[in-house]
Amino acid sequence: MARRVIVIDHAWPDLDIEREVLSRCGASLIAAGTGDEEECLRLAPTAQAILVNWKPVSRAVLTAATDCQTVARYGIGIDNIDVQAATELGMIVSRVADYCADEVAEHALALLMALRRHVVAFSRQTRAGGWDNSAFGPINRIRGTVLGIVGWGAIARAVADRARGLGMEVRVFTRTPPAGGWPAGVSPVGSLPEMAAEVDHLSVHVPLTEQTRSLVDERVLRCLKPTAVVINTARAPVIDAIALARALRDGRIAGAGLDVLDAEPPAPDNPLIGMDNVIVTPHAAFNSTEALGTLRRQAAANVLAVLQGKVPQTVANPEVLTSPVLRLGKRETLP
C-alpha cells in the first residue's frame, strides 16, 4: 500500500513540487481542507508523514498518528509543533533552515528604511492630494546610525552584512557568539538593555522558545531612545505586544515595523494595526519565488529521507535519533 503524506496546510496554489519529490518513494499526498484539529485527528491515523506550514500540530494529533514517522515543517521555526510529544512518540521533526535569509533580511531593512524615510506616510499623504515633504517631522540620515540585532543566526548575519553596506554600525546581543570571532563593524553587547540604550534601530532575529518569549519586554523598551524604531520579522511573542503598543502610544519610541503579530490575521481591535507610527506586513518577509521553491523542495526532501530510512538534512529534535522508540525503518543508516 502506498505511503501517505498528509499536508496540513500550505500557502501556494498546488503541491506539484512536493509530489515530484515524494514520487521517488511512491508516496501519495493528501491535502487537508481546513487543517483544523478535528480534520487532522481524522486524517492522522492513515499518515506515515506530516507536512505543515503554519497550522498547529498538537499532542493529540501526533498521538493519533500511530504510523507516522516524521513531521516536516515548511519553515524555520517549529513553535507550532508539539516537538516534545513527537520526540516521546519517536517521530523525527525536521525544518528548513536558511531558505529565506536573503528575503527576511531585505524585508527587515525595507521596514526600517520605510519608517525612517516616512515612506508609507508620504504615500498616504500624496494619495489624499497632499504635497508636504516636512509633514512628518525631521528625517535623519541612516548612514552612521547604530543597528541592534537580537540573535546571530543566518538571517541576523544577512541583516548585519546589508546594514554595514548601508554604513550602519552593528551591535549584537546573542547567547551563542560565533566561534570564529566577530566580523568587522559588528560588536557584541553583554545584555539586551545595555544594547537597547546604544542603538537607533532594534531588529529581532531569534526563534520563539520559552527562553525568548517576551525577551524584548517593558524594561528593554524603556531603555530605547525616543527616536528608536523596533523591527520584528521573527516571531511576534518575542516582543511583549502590550508593552510595545504602550511605548508607541506614549511616544517612548518612534515607530515599529512588524511582519508578525500574536494572532494572524489580527483581530480588528489590535492596537498595533491602527497606529500611524507602525507598519505591519502580513507575514510576508520570507516570500519570494526563489525562496518558496527551495522551501517546498527541501521540506519534501526531508520527508523523503525519513520514508527511505535516512536522517533528513535538518533535524529539530536530534535526541530522538537515539531513542528506542524511533520510528525509522533502517536503523543502520543513522550516524
N, C-alpha and C positions, 0 to 999 in steps of 0.2 A: 504494500500500500504506500502511495506517495506521502512523503512527509509534508506537514502543513506548517506554514509560517503565517501567523496572524499579524496583520498590520493594523495596529490600534488607531493610529491617526497619521496623516501626512499633509503637507502644505503645498502640494503640487498636483497637477491635474491627472497624472497617470502613474502607474508603477512599472513602466516598461524597463527601466534600468534595473530595478530590483529583480524582475522576472528573468531578465537575461543572465544576471549573475547567478541566481539560485537555480536556474535550469541545469547548471553543471552538476548538481546532485539530485536532480529530478524532483525538487521541492515545488509545491504549489503555494501560491499566495492567496490568502483570504483577507480582503479588506473589510474592516468593521464599518458599520454605518455611522453610528453616533460616537462610538468609542467610550460610552459611559460604562460604569462598573457593572450594571446589570447585564449589558451585552457582553462585556468581557468575561464575566463569570460563566456565561452560556458557551462562549467560544473556547475558553481556556482549556477544558479537558481534551480537546482534539489537537492542541498545538504542540509541535516539537520545538518551536522557537517563536519569539515575540519581537516585533519591531515596533518602536514607539517614538513619537516626536514629543508632543507637549502633554498629552493626557496622563493622569496618574496611573501607576501600576501598583496596586495595593497588595498587602499581605494576603488578603482574601483571594484576589485573582491569582496570585502566584501559588497559593495552596491548592487552588482548584486545577492548576495546570500540572497535573500529575506526571505527564510525559514530556514536559518542557525542559530542554537542556540549556537554553540561553535566552536572555533578554538583551536586545541591542538598542541602544539609544541613537536616534538621529540627532546628534549634537554632542556638545562637550560636557555640560552639566548633567548630573544624574539625580538631582534632588526630587524629581517626580517619580522615581522608582524606589520601592522599599528594598534597598540593597541588602540590609541585614536579613530580611526574610529570604531573599533569593540565595544568599550565602548559606543560610541554615538548611535550605532545601537542595543545595548542590548545584545551583544554576550559575553559569558564568554571566556576569553583567559586563557588557562592552560599551564603549563610547567612541566617538570620532574626534580625535584631538587635532587641533591646529588647522582645521579645514577652512576657517574663515578669519584667520588672524589679520590678513590684509583688510578685509571688509570691515571688521569691527573697529580696527584702528582708524581707518579712514572715516567711519561714521562718528566715532568719538571726537575726532578733531573737527569734523564738519559741524557737530553740535557746538563745540567750543567756539569756533570762529563765527558761527551764526549768532551766538549770544553776544560775543564781544563786538561784532560789527552791526548789531541790531538788524540783521538781515530780514528776519520774519516780520519784525515791527515795521520796518521801512516798506516792505512789500504790501502789508496790510494798509498802510497809510496811502501809498500811491494808488492802490486799487480803489480806495474810497475817494480819490480825487485830490489828495493832499500832495504837497511837494515841499518838504521842510527837512533839510539834511541835519538839523540840530535838534529835532523834536524830542529825541530820547536821551539827551544828555551827552556829556563828553565821551569821545571814543579814544582809547589809548592803543598804542602800537603793541602788537603781540610779541614781536622780537624783543628779547631782553627780559621777558616775564618768566615766572617760575611755575612749572607744572609739577604737581604732586601726583604720583601714581601709587595706588594701593595694590600690591601684588607684583609678581615678577615672572609670570608665565609668558607664553608665546605672544599673546595679544598685548600684554603690557610692554614687552620688549619692542613690538612693532610700533606701538604708540610712541615710545621713547625715541626710536630712530627717526620717526617723522617729526616729532616735536623739536629734536635737535636740529633737523634740517630747516625748520622754520625759525631757528635762532632762540629757542627757549632753553632755559636751564631745567634740569630734571632732578627731582628728589623722589626717592622710592622708600616706601615702608613695606617690608616683607619679613615673614618668619623664616623664609628659606633663601638666604642670599646665594648668589651664583658661586660655584666652586672655582671658576676661573677668574674671579675679580670683576669689577665694575667697568663698563665702557667709559670712554672719555665723555665728560659732560653730564654724567649721571652720579649722584651722590646718595648713599643710603642715609636714612634717618632712624634713630633708635625707637621713637614712639610715634603713634599716629597724631596725638595732639601737638607734639613738637613740630611734625611736618606741616600740619594744618596751619600753624601760626606763620610759617615761612612762605606759603605758596599763594599764587594768584588764581590758580585753577586746580581743582582736585578731581581726578578721574579714577574710577573704581574698576578693578580688573581681577577679582578673586571669585572662586566658586562659592556657592551657598552651602555652608556647613553649620553645625551648631556653634562652631568657634567664630564664624564670620557673620552670623545673623546679628543685625544691628551693630555691626562693627563701627560704622560711622553714625554715632549717636549724638545726643544733645551736647555732651561735653566736647566732642570733636568739632561739631558745627559752631560752637561758641568760640572756638579758637581761630576760626577762619576770619580773614579780613572782610569788612563790609563790602568790599569791591570784588570779592572772590565769587567764582561760579563752580558748581558741582556737576560732574558728568557721570552718568551711570549707564553703561551698556552691558553690565554683567547680570546680576540678579537683583530685583527690587529690594528684598528684605535685608540685603547687606547694609542698606541705609535705613535708619528709622524714619518712616514716612511721615509720622506725626511731627517729629522734631524738625524734619526738613521743611514741611509746609509752614510750621510756625516761624522758622528762621527766615523763610522767603516773605511771609506775610508781614513780619515785623521789620523787614529791611536789614536784617543782620548779615545777610549775604545778598549778592546782586542778582543771581539767577541760577537756574538748573536746566540741564539738557538730559532728558530721560528717554531711554529706549525700552525701559522695563518698568512695570508697575506691579503692585502687590496683587491686584486682580486684573486679568487681561481677557477680554476688553474691560475697561474700568467702569465702575458704577457712575451714573450721572452726577452724583454728589461728591465725587473725588475732588478735593480742593485743588490738587495739583493741575488738573486739566484746565481750569478757568483762569489761571494766573497769567498775567501779561509777561512776567519775567521768567516763564517756564516754557521750554519747547519739549513737546512729547511726540515721539515717533512710535509706530505700532510694532515694536519688537522686530525691527527690520534691519538691524545692524549687520546681521550675518548674511544677508541676502545678496547674492549675485548669481548670474547664470553659471559661472565657473564654480563657485563655492557649493551650490546645490548639487551640481553633477558629482563633485568629489564626495560630498556628504552621503548621497544616496548610494553611490557605488561602494564606498568603504563600509557603511553600515551593513549593507547586504553581504559584503565580503566577510565581515565579522561573523554573521550568522552562518555563512557557508563553511567557514573554518571549523566551527563547533560541530556542525552536522557531518563534517568529514573526519571528526575525531581529532581536530587540531586546536591549538590555542590561538585565539584571534589577536589581531595586532595590538589593541589597547584594552586590557582587562581592568575594569574598575574595582574589582574585588579579588585581588590576587591570592588572598588567603584561601579561597575556595579551591584552588588548584591542588592543594594538599589535603583536602577534606575527604574523609572516607565515603561520603555520600555524593561526591562529584558526579554529575550526570554527563559523562563524556565517554564515548564508546571505546576509543583506543588509548588507554592509559599510557601505553609505551611511547606515545608521541609527546608527552609532557617533558619540559626541560628538567 
